[in-house]
Amino acid sequence: MLPVHVPATAVVHPDRDGHPYMSLGLRLNQNVLQSLLRDLQENLLPAASGQFAACDMDIELMEAWLRLLRLSKASRDIPALAPAYEREILYRVLMGPQGGELRKFGQRESDLSRISQIVKWFRSNFMRPIDIGELASKSGMAINTFHRQFKRATGLSPIQFQKQLRLLEARNLIAFEGYPVASAAYHVGYQSPSQFSREYSRFFGASPARDTESLRQIESMRD
């Protein structure tokens, strides 16, 4: 459960028979979440765990997702049933091991809610130089508090967060948009292509040219 967007890389492995996979996501609606929280007894909700982690899906949550998914074949039922299934999914998550983190997202003035707004800003402005004092001011926090809350929410410092966004975007530009390495580096905000190449190799484990060539080969095998 991720109430804030964080930069990440992942690999999805096909099943043993090579069947395609399906991924599902639910865009968090703070109004729906707040309405649900008002209907629940506060003492029954789990406390925040302090960190994000992958969790096993229990049968109740899986069945709620399946009911929502089946609506894709019954479009006339969507207006009446989709809100109920969305609310059930949020309830199941709230009562699970990451429920405390989701609960914080439902509190408009919580630190997590304010950090999520900064994360949204980052995703549109990661090419620009950042001013930590300005970001802390935007969030209504002191600089030290902002650093602490940002790392708690994302697992990264603001500088690390920006760097990973830049590297992931550059990877896409080189591998799939045909950008030369230096052009991609400048495009995402680096002033030095050599520094970009060093940080890229450290993060992805291979040089930009070698790493993106491997990505293109994987993509061509899927086609």
C-alpha positions in Angstrom: 0.0 0.0 0.0 1.6 3.3 -1.2 -0.3 6.5 -0.4 2.5 8.5 -2.0 4.2 7.9 -5.3 7.8 6.7 -5.0 10.3 6.0 -7.8 10.9 2.3 -8.2 12.0 -0.4 -10.6 10.4 -3.9 -10.6 10.4 -7.1 -12.5 7.2 -9.1 -13.2 7.8 -12.8 -13.8 5.3 -14.8 -15.9 3.8 -17.9 -14.4 5.2 -21.4 -15.2 3.0 -21.6 -18.3 4.0 -18.2 -19.6 0.5 -16.7 -19.2 0.1 -12.9 -19.2 -0.4 -11.1 -16.0 -2.8 -8.4 -14.9 -2.1 -5.6 -12.5 -4.7 -3.7 -10.6 -4.5 -0.4 -8.8 -6.9 1.8 -6.9 -6.5 5.6 -7.0 -7.0 6.8 -3.4 -9.9 9.1 -3.0 -9.4 11.1 0.2 -13.1 12.0 0.5 -14.1 8.4 0.4 -11.5 7.4 2.8 -12.4 10.1 5.3 -16.1 9.1 5.1 -15.1 5.5 5.9 -12.9 6.6 8.8 -15.8 8.5 10.3 -17.9 5.3 10.4 -15.2 3.2 12.1 -14.3 3.0 15.8 -10.9 4.6 16.2 -9.8 2.1 18.8 -10.3 -0.8 16.3 -7.9 0.6 13.7 -4.3 -0.5 13.8 -1.5 1.9 14.5 1.0 3.0 11.9 3.8 0.6 11.4 6.4 3.3 10.5 7.4 1.8 7.2 6.0 0.6 3.9 6.2 -3.1 3.0 4.7 -5.7 0.8 2.0 -7.7 2.5 0.3 -11.0 1.8 -3.3 -10.6 0.5 -5.9 -12.3 2.6 -8.9 -14.0 1.1 -11.4 -11.2 2.0 -9.3 -8.5 0.3 -8.8 -10.8 -2.8 -12.5 -11.4 -3.1 -13.3 -7.7 -2.9 -10.9 -7.0 -5.7 -12.4 -9.9 -7.7 -15.9 -8.4 -7.3 -14.6 -5.0 -8.6 -12.8 -6.7 -11.5 -15.9 -8.6 -12.5 -17.7 -5.3 -13.0 -15.7 -4.8 -16.2 -18.1 -7.4 -17.7 -21.2 -5.8 -16.3 -21.0 -2.1 -17.1 -24.6 -1.4 -16.1 -23.7 -2.4 -12.5 -20.7 -0.1 -12.2 -22.5 3.1 -10.9 -24.3 1.2 -8.2 -21.7 -1.4 -7.1 -18.3 0.1 -7.8 -18.4 2.7 -4.9 -19.4 -0.1 -2.5 -16.5 -2.4 -3.6 -14.1 0.5 -3.5 -15.2 1.2 0.1 -14.8 -2.4 1.0 -11.2 -2.6 -0.4 -10.3 0.5 1.6 -11.8 -1.0 4.7 -9.9 -4.3 4.2 -6.6 -2.4 3.8 -7.4 -0.2 6.8 -7.8 -3.3 9.0 -4.6 -4.9 7.6 -0.9 -4.5 8.5 -0.6 -1.3 6.5 -3.8 0.2 7.7 -2.1 2.7 9.9 -0.4 4.3 6.9 -3.6 4.5 4.9 -5.3 6.0 7.9 -2.8 8.9 8.0 -3.5 9.6 4.3 -7.1 10.2 5.2 -6.2 13.0 7.6 -6.0 16.2 5.5 -3.6 18.0 7.8 -1.4 15.0 8.6 2.3 15.1 7.8 1.9 12.3 5.3 -0.9 14.3 3.5 1.4 17.3 3.3 4.4 15.3 2.1 2.2 13.7 -0.6 1.6 17.2 -2.0 5.4 17.8 -2.2 5.8 14.4 -3.9 3.3 15.4 -6.5 5.3 18.6 -7.1 8.5 16.6 -7.4 7.1 14.4 -10.1 6.4 17.4 -12.3 9.5 19.4 -11.4 12.3 16.9 -10.9 14.4 18.5 -13.7 14.7 21.7 -11.7 17.2 22.4 -8.9 15.5 22.0 -5.5 15.6 24.3 -2.6 15.0 22.3 0.6 14.0 25.4 2.6 11.4 26.3 0.0 9.9 22.8 0.0 9.8 22.7 3.8 8.0 26.0 3.7 5.5 24.6 1.2 4.8 21.8 3.6 4.5 24.0 6.6 7.3 22.3 8.4 10.7 23.2 9.8 13.6 21.9 7.6 14.7 19.1 10.0 11.0 18.0 10.4 10.5 18.1 6.6 13.6 15.9 6.0 12.5 13.4 8.7 8.9 13.2 7.5 9.8 13.0 3.8 12.2 10.1 4.4 9.6 8.3 6.6 7.0 8.6 3.8 9.2 7.7 0.8 12.2 5.9 2.3 14.5 8.4 0.6 15.9 11.9 1.3 14.6 14.7 -1.0 17.8 14.6 -3.0 17.8 10.9 -3.4 14.1 11.0 -4.4 14.9 13.6 -7.1 17.9 11.6 -8.3 16.0 8.4 -8.7 13.2 10.2 -10.6 15.8 11.7 -13.0 17.6 8.4 -13.6 14.3 6.5 -14.2 13.2 9.1 -16.7 16.5 9.2 -18.4 16.5 5.4 -18.7 13.2 5.5 -20.5 14.4 8.3 -22.9 17.6 6.4 -23.9 16.0 3.0 -24.2 12.7 3.8 -25.9 12.8 7.4 -27.1 16.1 7.3 -28.9 17.9 10.0 -26.9 21.7 9.9 -26.8 23.1 9.5 -23.3 24.3 13.1 -23.0 21.0 14.5 -24.3 19.0 12.4 -21.8 21.3 13.6 -19.0 20.7 17.3 -19.8 17.0 16.7 -20.4 16.4 15.4 -16.9 18.5 18.1 -15.2 22.1 16.9 -15.0 24.8 19.4 -15.8 27.5 16.8 -16.3 27.1 13.8 -18.6 30.0 12.1 -16.8 28.4 12.5 -13.4 25.1 11.2 -14.9 26.9 8.1 -16.2 28.5 7.4 -12.9 25.3 7.7 -10.9 23.3 5.7 -13.5 25.8 2.9 -13.4 25.8 2.9 -9.6 22.0 2.8 -9.5 21.2 0.3 -12.3 24.4 -1.8 -12.1 25.5 -1.1 -15.7 26.4 1.8 -17.9 23.6 3.7 -19.6 24.4 2.1 -23.0 24.6 -1.5 -21.8 21.6 -1.2 -19.5 19.3 0.3 -22.0 20.4 -2.2 -24.7 19.4 -5.0 -22.4 16.0 -3.3 -21.9 15.4 -3.1 -25.6 16.3 -6.7 -26.0 13.8 -7.7 -23.3 11.1 -5.6 -25.0 11.8 -7.1 -28.4 11.5 -10.7 -27.0 8.0 -9.8 -25.6 6.9 -8.5 -29.1 
